[in-house]
Amino acid sequence: MSATGTPAGVGPLGHGDRVVVEIERVGRLEVGVDAFRAVPYTTRPVHRRA
């Protein structure tokens, strides 16, 4: 599966939102958004491939 881009009408995620991805016969992934524990994008560690 490859998911890219953002569908029309979708806005930014906010505190309390839930993201759910489900694939038949594979499973379900559900993640909650917690604005109080969020790490700003600019302070995330950079992962570089060797």
C-alpha distances in whole Angstrom, upper triangle without the diagonal:
4,7,10,13,15,16,20,22,20,22,22,22,25,27,26,23,20,16,15,11,11,9,12,13,11,13,13,14,17,18,22,23,26,28,31,29,27,27,27,25,28,29,26,26,25,23,24,23,26
4,6,10,13,14,18,20,18,20,20,20,24,26,26,22,20,16,15,12,13,12,15,17,15,16,16,15,17,18,21,22,25,27,30,28,25,25,25,22,25,27,24,24,23,21,22,21,24
4,7,9,10,14,16,14,16,17,17,20,23,23,19,17,13,13,10,12,12,16,18,16,16,15,14,16,16,19,19,23,24,27,25,23,23,23,20,23,25,22,23,22,21,22,22,26
4,7,9,13,15,13,15,15,16,20,23,23,20,18,15,15,13,16,16,19,22,20,20,18,17,18,18,20,20,23,23,27,25,22,22,21,19,21,24,21,22,21,20,21,22,25
4,7,10,12,10,12,13,14,18,21,22,19,18,15,16,15,18,19,22,25,23,22,21,19,19,19,20,19,22,22,26,25,22,22,21,18,21,23,21,23,22,22,23,24,27
4,7,9,7,9,10,12,16,19,20,16,16,13,15,14,17,19,22,25,23,22,20,18,18,18,18,17,21,21,24,24,21,21,20,18,21,24,22,24,24,24,25,26,30
4,6,6,9,12,13,17,20,21,17,17,14,15,15,17,18,21,25,23,23,20,19,19,19,20,19,23,23,26,26,24,25,23,22,25,27,26,28,27,28,29,30,34
4,6,9,12,14,17,21,21,18,18,17,18,18,20,22,24,28,27,26,24,23,22,22,22,21,24,24,28,28,25,26,25,23,26,29,28,30,30,30,32,33,37
4,6,10,12,15,19,19,16,17,16,17,18,21,23,25,29,28,26,24,22,21,21,20,19,22,22,25,26,24,25,24,23,26,28,28,31,30,31,33,35,38
4,7,9,12,15,16,13,13,12,14,15,18,21,24,27,26,24,21,19,18,17,17,15,19,18,22,23,20,22,21,20,23,25,24,27,27,28,30,32,35
4,7,9,13,14,11,13,13,16,17,20,23,26,29,28,26,22,20,18,17,16,14,16,16,19,20,18,19,18,17,20,23,22,25,26,27,29,31,35
4,7,10,12,10,12,12,15,17,20,23,27,29,27,25,22,19,17,15,14,11,13,12,16,17,14,15,14,14,17,19,19,22,23,24,27,29,33
4,7,9,6,8,9,12,15,18,22,25,27,25,23,19,16,14,11,10,7,10,9,13,14,12,14,13,14,17,19,18,21,22,24,27,29,32
4,6,6,9,11,14,17,21,24,27,30,27,25,21,18,15,12,10,7,8,7,11,12,10,13,13,15,18,19,19,22,24,25,29,31,35
4,6,9,11,15,18,21,25,28,30,28,25,21,18,15,12,8,5,5,5,8,10,9,13,14,16,19,19,19,22,24,26,30,32,35
4,7,10,13,17,19,23,26,28,26,22,19,16,12,10,6,5,6,8,10,12,12,16,17,19,22,22,21,25,27,28,31,33,37
4,7,10,13,16,20,23,25,23,20,16,14,11,9,6,5,8,10,13,14,13,16,17,18,22,22,21,24,26,27,30,32,36
4,6,10,13,17,19,22,20,16,13,10,7,6,4,6,9,12,15,15,14,17,18,19,23,23,21,24,26,26,29,31,34
4,7,10,14,17,19,17,14,11,8,6,5,6,8,12,14,17,16,15,17,18,18,22,23,21,23,24,24,27,28,32
4,7,10,13,15,14,11,7,6,4,7,9,11,15,17,20,19,18,20,22,21,25,26,23,25,26,26,28,29,32
4,7,10,13,11,8,6,5,6,9,12,14,18,20,23,22,20,22,23,22,26,27,24,25,26,25,27,27,31
4,7,9,8,6,4,6,8,12,15,17,21,24,26,25,24,25,27,26,30,30,27,28,29,27,30,29,33
4,6,5,6,6,9,12,15,18,21,24,27,30,28,27,28,29,28,32,32,29,30,30,28,30,29,32
4,5,6,8,12,14,18,21,24,27,30,33,31,30,32,33,32,35,36,33,33,33,31,33,32,35
4,6,9,13,16,19,23,26,29,32,34,32,31,33,35,33,37,37,34,34,34,32,33,32,35
4,7,10,14,17,20,23,26,29,31,29,28,29,31,30,33,33,30,30,30,28,30,29,31
4,7,10,13,17,20,23,26,28,26,26,27,29,28,32,32,28,29,29,28,30,29,32
4,7,10,13,17,20,23,25,23,23,24,26,26,29,29,26,27,28,27,29,29,32
4,7,10,13,16,19,21,20,19,21,23,22,26,26,23,24,25,24,26,27,30
4,7,10,13,16,18,17,17,19,21,21,25,25,22,24,25,24,27,28,32
4,7,10,13,15,13,13,15,17,18,21,21,19,21,22,22,25,27,30
4,6,10,12,11,11,14,16,17,21,21,19,21,23,24,27,29,32
4,6,9,9,8,11,13,14,18,18,17,20,22,23,26,28,32
4,5,6,6,10,12,14,17,17,16,19,22,23,27,29,32
4,6,5,9,10,13,15,15,15,19,21,23,27,29,33
4,6,9,11,14,16,15,15,19,22,24,27,30,33
4,7,10,13,15,13,13,16,19,21,24,27,30
4,6,9,12,11,10,14,16,18,22,25,28
4,6,8,7,7,10,13,15,19,22,25
4,5,6,7,10,13,16,19,22,25
4,6,5,9,10,13,16,19,22
4,6,9,9,13,15,19,22
4,6,9,12,15,19,21
4,6,9,13,16,19
4,6,10,13,16
4,6,10,13
4,7,10
4,6
4
